[in-house]
Amino acid sequence: MKLFCALVLIALLPVIASCGKKGPVRPLQANLPDAVIAAELVQRGDELLLSWQLPIRNQNGSPLETAPVVDIYRMPYDPADYCPECKDRATLLFSINPELPAPAQLSANRYTLHDRQVTVGQGYRYRLVPKNELNREGRSLSVRIVVVTPPAEPQGLQVKGLDQGAALTWSPLTPPAGMELLGYRIYRRDAGVASPAELLNQRLLTVTEYTDINLGNNTEYRYQVSAVLKQGERILESLASAAVGVIPQKGL
């Protein structure tokens, strides 16, 4: 009898041990959109640029079948507040439809939203929330920045019309004390078009001249130039210069 009881006790030991073993509970992953990809918030002159790419998968790893709408929430905050996320008072700024993204712009699978209603010295937090076709919210992502006084714009921009082109020159910028000049950016828009100007050079220019080609003759284009500077660890873009127009013509 004692031998039998001992054998029964040995057989029950794994069961007893497993009853007392606890591990972390793994939450079920929802079949909802994952967060937006590569979100970035930068200051350009006196405006903020928020950009992102759409998620391609749900939170459970399955592929997204329909591109999600992205709700953009914005919350101003005091830069002295160490934790603006702790008290979310954000309001819905825009819902960006991936097919008709205005007021955002779409280029090379990346969406960009310009926010000009900002104040120097104020912090801004943006929360991006993708929603599926059933209007159910996916994983949100937040970015924030404190707006600073932008450096002054480059001076002396001159634009000469060419045959299907334009030649730009401007005066070298002397960076303010404590800042390092990294280079220049050139922007162009068709005259009479209200959309944001197009950035022409992805790589910063380190010279004070630029030639724009493959333009339409007898069409007016307007150009601006800005400077990109470094202050400590922060990259700043100056205000843009006053716009200068030109009309390329054959024979110039």
SULCOR-V197975 format. One record per helix or strand of 2 or more residues. SS is the DSSP state (helix for helix, strand for strand). FROM is the first residue (numbers start at 1). TO is the last residue. Records with the same first field share a line. If there is no record, write none. Layout:
# SULCOR-V197975
SS = FROM-TO / FROM-TO
This chain:
# SULCOR-V197975
helix = 2-19 / 84-86
strand = 37-44 / 47-53 / 57-58 / 69-77 / 91-96 / 105-107 / 110-115 / 123-131 / 137-146 / 158-162 / 165-169 / 180-190 / 198-199 / 209-213 / 220-231 / 234-237 / 244-247
